[in-house]
C-alpha cells in the first residue's frame, strides 16, 4: 500500500477483509471505521477551541477523583454515540465512566469490547496544548446474549485484536495496529478521509531522548533514579553520550514522538501515593500503547514485567509504564532486576560518615 494514496477504509479492507487474519476479525474493520468517525468529530470540536464554549471545568470529578473538563464529558459522549448503535460492540469502558457501559437494548449486540480514554492530556486544553484519544479492542469471549460485566474486560493486553490513538495537533493523526505492524493515518480535512502517511512505523532500538516528570524524582525507586542520573550525566558519565529530556504531560504526545523518532517514556511506580502501583490505567492507556509500541519494534514494561502480560484485577487498575526504544527499556528492566536481587546497593562505610560543618542534631 502506498503512503499518501491509501485511505483507512481501503487499508482495513485489504488487511482484515481480504487477507487471512489470525484474529478472525469479521466486523473489526467496521468497528474501527466507527472509532475513526468519533475521532473526526472530536477533532472538529477541538478545532473550534474556546469559540466552541467547551473549555474549562465541568464542575465534576470522574471515577478516579480527578476534575473533569467539559471536553472530557463531551468527547466521552461522542465515542459512545458513534460506537454503540451498529451491532458490533457488546460493551464499553471509559476513563470517564465508573462502570461498564452496556449497549442499550434498542441496539443489536456485537462481539467486541471497546475500552477508551476519550481525551488524554485534557489538562493541556486550556493552554491549547497537544491532546489525544486512546482506544483498545478485545473480542468478547462470553455468550453472545449474556450480560457483559467487568470480568469480560479483565484480560491481558496481549489479547487485544486492535489498538490505537488519535493525536490532535497541527494535523489530526490516527495511529493504529490490528496486529500487523503499526501504521499512521493523517486526516485530510477537505474530504474527511484518513490517509495512510506512515506505514509500518519502526522505533529505533537506540535513543538519546527520555521523557519523565522529574518533579517526582524524590518518590522514584532506585533503579529509575539510577537510569535518569546516568542520562543526566551525559558524556561525563558511564553512558558516554548526551541525552535530551522531554515532558509534555500527555501520554499520546509522548508515545507519538517515540514512534516517530525513538525515545523512552517513563511513568514509573513511585511512593507519592503509597496505595497506587502506578499512575496510568492499564486497560485503556498502558495496554493499547504497549501494543502499538511492540508492533513497532519497541518494548513496554512495568519495570518488572511485560505490560501486555499483566493480568488486570480491576476495571480502572493503574500500572507503572516504561516504554519505547528496545535497548533502553531493556536496560531499565535490568536495573530493576539488579535492585530486586540486591546487586545494586549503594556503598556505605561503617568507618566514615558524612562530613559537615554542623554538629548532628541529637534527640534525647
Buried (B, 14 or more C-beta within 10 A) or exposed (E): EEBEEBBBBBBBEEBBBEEEBEBEBEBBBBBBBBBBBBBBBBBBBBEEEEEBEBBEEBEEEBEEEEEBBBBBBBBBBBBBEBBBBBBBBBBBBBBBBEEBBBBEEEEEBBBBBBBBBBBBBBBBBEEEBBBBBBBBBBBBEBEEEEEBBBEBBBBBBBBBBBBBBBBBEEEBBBBBBBBBBBBBBBBBEEEEBBBBBBBBBEBBBEBBBBBBBEEBEEBBBBBBBBBBEBBBBBEEBEBEEEBEEBBBBBBBBBBBBBBBEBBBBBBBBBEEEEEEBBBBBBBBBBBBBBBBBBBBBBBBBBBBEBBBEBEBEEBBBBBBBBBBBBBBBEBBBEBBBBBEEEEBEEEEEEEEEEEEEEEEEEEE
